[in-house]
Amino acid sequence: MKFKHSINLHKGTTFLFVLGLMLWYQNFTIGPWVYLALHGSYGIMWLIKDNMFPDKQWDKETSIPMGIFIFVGLGLYWVAPFILISSGSQPPAPLIALAIIMNLFGVFLHYSGDAQKYYTLKYKPGLITEGFFARCRNTNYLGEILTYSSFAILAQHWLPFVVLGLFASAGFIPNMIKKEKSLSRYPEFEEYKANSGLILPKLFGFGIGTSTQSSTTANTSQESR
């Protein structure tokens, strides 16, 4: 099996899992419905993304036991809906609005950034210094952090933030460091680095050219889900 099979199974069943929690605890208040809409649709869009512009790193072969381990590990992301629905807590309207805003921007940056990366490297390999990556070298990770933070704040509990921190320290940060080392081989990378942020956009700085060098691995951000 491949890594993506476990990831896709988790993403695809999130909608059913959250709905199952709502049925089990008979909690059909506004908070769970909003959570179902946000996290459930995120998982469905992930499957569409994987079909249209997949991340090649998840095509790697793995063993069935490792695949099960990956699925169980990703299950930590289900802590947020479990806490929200089982506790019966009611997120206030301003918090719900904030979660929706964060989620919209997060999904937009994550999936749009991945689409730019995939199709740019497909037809014009090299260092990507324009579009979503002009001022931020890891737009996709920024989007993913915003997305999962929106889920966490709806739970109104500290534990989902700990889970997000674990995934960030074990996956996001190491992969960003690995990517930095890979891109450092390009002569123009230092100029690009000076005018862009690692995870937060650098809003001020001098312009940078958008020239590319031939390499199929440039600006290939490693996603960690």
Backbone torsions as a table, in degrees:
resi	resn	phi	psi	omega
1	MET	NA	167.9	-179.8
2	LYS	-110.3	159.1	178.6
3	PHE	-55.0	-39.8	-173.2
4	LYS	-67.8	-21.0	179.3
5	HIS	-64.5	-43.2	177.7
6	SER	-67.5	-41.4	-179.3
7	ILE	-64.9	-46.3	-178.9
8	ASN	-65.2	-36.8	178.0
9	LEU	-63.1	-41.6	178.7
10	HIS	-66.0	-46.2	-178.9
11	LYS	-62.8	-43.1	-175.8
12	GLY	-70.8	-25.3	-178.1
13	THR	-96.2	-2.9	-179.6
14	THR	-60.2	-43.3	178.9
15	PHE	-58.0	-45.9	-178.9
16	LEU	-67.9	-37.1	-180.0
17	PHE	-64.0	-47.6	-179.3
18	VAL	-64.9	-42.5	177.9
19	LEU	-63.0	-38.5	177.5
20	GLY	-63.0	-39.4	176.6
21	LEU	-62.9	-40.4	179.5
22	MET	-63.3	-40.0	178.9
23	LEU	-70.0	-41.6	-177.2
24	TRP	-64.7	-43.6	-178.0
25	TYR	-95.3	2.3	-179.6
26	GLN	49.3	46.2	180.0
27	ASN	-113.2	102.6	-178.7
28	PHE	-120.3	36.3	177.3
29	THR	-78.6	176.1	-173.4
30	ILE	-63.1	-37.0	-178.2
31	GLY	-57.7	-55.0	178.4
32	PRO	-60.0	-37.6	179.9
33	TRP	-65.1	-42.0	177.8
34	VAL	-64.2	-42.8	179.2
35	TYR	-61.8	-43.8	178.9
36	LEU	-58.8	-43.0	-179.0
37	ALA	-65.1	-42.7	-175.7
38	LEU	-74.2	-56.3	-175.9
39	HIS	-73.9	-37.0	179.1
40	GLY	-63.7	-45.2	179.9
41	SER	-69.1	-32.5	177.1
42	TYR	-59.6	-43.6	179.5
43	GLY	-65.7	-40.1	179.5
44	ILE	-66.5	-42.2	177.9
45	MET	-64.9	-30.9	176.1
46	TRP	-60.3	-43.4	-180.0
47	LEU	-63.9	-38.4	177.2
48	ILE	-65.5	-44.1	178.1
49	LYS	-59.6	-44.3	-179.5
50	ASP	-62.7	-29.0	178.7
51	ASN	-80.3	-33.0	-175.2
52	MET	-93.1	-46.0	179.4
53	PHE	-141.6	77.1	-175.7
54	PRO	-72.0	158.0	174.0
55	ASP	-92.0	119.9	-172.8
56	LYS	-63.4	-24.2	-177.5
57	GLN	-65.1	-26.6	-179.7
58	TRP	-82.9	0.5	175.4
59	ASP	-85.4	-2.9	-179.7
60	LYS	-66.5	143.9	179.6
61	GLU	-74.5	146.6	175.2
62	THR	-147.0	168.3	-179.3
63	SER	-82.9	161.7	178.3
64	ILE	-62.4	-45.2	176.7
65	PRO	-57.8	-41.0	178.3
66	MET	-66.6	-37.0	177.6
67	GLY	-62.0	-41.1	177.3
68	ILE	-65.2	-41.0	179.2
69	PHE	-61.0	-42.8	179.7
70	ILE	-62.5	-44.6	-179.4
71	PHE	-62.4	-44.7	179.3
72	VAL	-64.2	-40.9	179.0
73	GLY	-62.1	-43.0	178.6
74	LEU	-66.2	-21.5	177.6
75	GLY	-61.1	-16.9	176.0
76	LEU	-61.4	-25.4	177.7
77	TYR	-67.8	-15.1	179.0
78	TRP	-85.5	0.6	177.1
79	VAL	-62.1	-41.4	-177.5
80	ALA	-59.4	-52.8	179.8
81	PRO	-65.8	-32.7	178.5
82	PHE	-62.6	-46.0	179.8
83	ILE	-63.8	-46.3	-178.0
84	LEU	-59.5	-48.8	-172.6
85	ILE	-79.5	-41.3	-177.6
86	SER	-71.3	-32.0	-178.5
87	SER	-78.5	-22.8	-177.8
88	GLY	73.2	15.6	-179.9
89	SER	-68.3	148.2	-177.7
90	GLN	-112.3	105.3	177.6
91	PRO	-63.6	133.6	177.5
92	PRO	-66.9	156.8	-177.3
93	ALA	-55.3	-43.4	178.8
94	PRO	-61.4	-35.9	179.2
95	LEU	-68.6	-39.2	177.0
96	ILE	-63.1	-43.2	178.8
97	ALA	-62.0	-42.7	179.0
98	LEU	-62.9	-42.7	179.7
99	ALA	-61.8	-41.6	-179.9
100	ILE	-65.6	-43.0	179.1
101	ILE	-62.4	-47.6	179.4
102	MET	-61.1	-40.7	-178.6
103	ASN	-65.6	-43.9	-179.6
104	LEU	-61.5	-47.9	179.0
105	PHE	-65.9	-38.1	-179.4
106	GLY	-63.7	-49.6	179.8
107	VAL	-64.9	-39.1	178.7
108	PHE	-60.0	-50.1	-178.6
109	LEU	-67.0	-42.8	-177.5
110	HIS	-62.8	-57.5	-173.6
111	TYR	-76.2	-35.1	176.9
112	SER	-68.3	-40.1	176.7
113	GLY	-62.5	-42.7	178.0
114	ASP	-63.7	-38.6	179.7
115	ALA	-65.4	-44.3	178.5
116	GLN	-60.7	-46.5	-179.4
117	LYS	-59.3	-46.6	-176.0
118	TYR	-63.6	-50.8	-174.2
119	TYR	-77.9	-28.7	175.6
120	THR	-66.5	-48.0	-178.7
121	LEU	-70.0	-22.6	178.9
122	LYS	-71.3	-39.1	-175.0
123	TYR	-109.4	-18.1	-178.2
124	LYS	-148.8	76.4	-176.4
125	PRO	-60.3	146.6	176.8
126	GLY	146.3	-169.7	180.0
127	LEU	-75.6	121.6	-179.0
128	ILE	-90.3	117.3	-177.3
129	THR	-127.5	18.8	-178.7
130	GLU	-132.7	177.7	178.5
131	GLY	63.1	-132.8	-177.6
132	PHE	-65.9	-19.2	-177.3
133	PHE	-101.9	7.5	-176.9
134	ALA	-64.7	-41.9	-175.8
135	ARG	-116.7	-3.6	-179.9
136	CYS	-141.3	124.8	-175.4
137	ARG	-82.3	-10.6	180.0
138	ASN	-137.2	58.6	-179.5
139	THR	-57.4	-38.7	-178.1
140	ASN	-62.7	-43.2	179.8
141	TYR	-67.7	-38.3	176.4
142	LEU	-58.6	-44.7	178.6
143	GLY	-63.2	-41.1	-178.8
144	GLU	-67.2	-39.2	177.9
145	ILE	-64.4	-41.8	177.2
146	LEU	-62.8	-41.2	-178.3
147	THR	-63.2	-51.3	-178.2
148	TYR	-72.6	-24.3	173.4
149	SER	-68.1	-34.2	177.9
150	SER	-65.5	-36.0	176.6
151	PHE	-68.2	-40.1	-175.9
152	ALA	-65.7	-41.6	-176.5
153	ILE	-69.5	-26.2	177.1
154	LEU	-67.0	-31.0	179.8
155	ALA	-71.8	-22.3	-179.5
156	GLN	54.1	46.2	-178.3
157	HIS	-148.6	151.4	-176.7
158	TRP	-76.1	-24.3	-173.2
159	LEU	-62.0	-43.2	177.5
160	PRO	-59.4	-30.2	177.3
161	PHE	-72.0	-33.3	174.9
162	VAL	-64.6	-42.8	177.8
163	VAL	-60.0	-45.9	178.7
164	LEU	-61.9	-39.6	177.6
165	GLY	-63.6	-37.0	178.2
166	LEU	-64.5	-45.8	179.2
167	PHE	-66.3	-36.0	178.9
168	ALA	-66.0	-44.7	-177.5
169	SER	-73.6	-30.7	-177.6
170	ALA	-89.8	-24.3	-175.2
171	GLY	-127.4	-58.1	-173.9
172	PHE	-58.8	-55.1	-175.0
173	ILE	-64.7	-49.2	177.6
174	PRO	-57.9	-37.9	-179.6
175	ASN	-70.5	-34.6	176.8
176	MET	-67.0	-39.6	177.5
177	ILE	-64.7	-41.6	178.3
178	LYS	-62.3	-40.2	179.1
179	LYS	-66.0	-40.8	178.9
180	GLU	-58.1	-43.7	179.8
181	LYS	-64.4	-38.2	-179.9
182	SER	-66.6	-42.1	-177.3
183	LEU	-77.6	-17.2	-177.2
184	SER	-65.8	-13.2	180.0
185	ARG	-75.6	-11.2	179.7
186	TYR	-85.4	132.4	-178.6
187	PRO	-57.3	-34.6	-176.6
188	GLU	-86.4	1.5	-175.9
189	PHE	-65.7	-39.4	-178.2
190	GLU	-61.3	-40.1	176.8
191	GLU	-66.4	-42.2	178.5
192	TYR	-62.2	-43.0	-179.3
193	LYS	-63.2	-37.6	-179.2
194	ALA	-68.4	-22.4	-176.4
195	ASN	-109.2	10.8	-179.8
196	SER	-141.6	157.7	179.3
197	GLY	-98.3	154.3	179.8
198	LEU	-65.3	-46.2	-179.4
199	ILE	-131.2	-33.2	175.4
200	LEU	-99.7	137.0	-178.4
201	PRO	-60.2	136.9	173.8
202	LYS	-91.9	109.0	-170.5
203	LEU	-81.5	-19.0	-178.5
204	PHE	-122.8	139.7	179.6
205	GLY	162.1	170.1	179.9
206	PHE	-79.4	157.9	-179.8
207	GLY	-68.8	161.9	179.1
208	ILE	-137.5	143.9	179.7
209	GLY	-66.8	161.5	-178.3
210	THR	-111.7	27.1	179.1
211	SER	-69.1	151.9	-178.3
212	THR	-126.6	153.3	174.5
213	GLN	-112.7	153.5	-176.4
214	SER	-74.1	112.0	174.6
215	SER	-167.2	130.8	-178.0
216	THR	-85.3	-2.2	-178.0
217	THR	-109.9	2.6	-177.1
218	ALA	-67.4	142.3	176.0
219	ASN	52.0	32.2	178.6
220	THR	-89.3	92.6	-178.7
221	SER	-72.4	135.5	-179.3
222	GLN	-88.5	118.4	-179.2
223	GLU	-85.6	143.8	-179.8
224	SER	-130.6	111.4	-176.2
225	ARG	-123.2	NA	NA
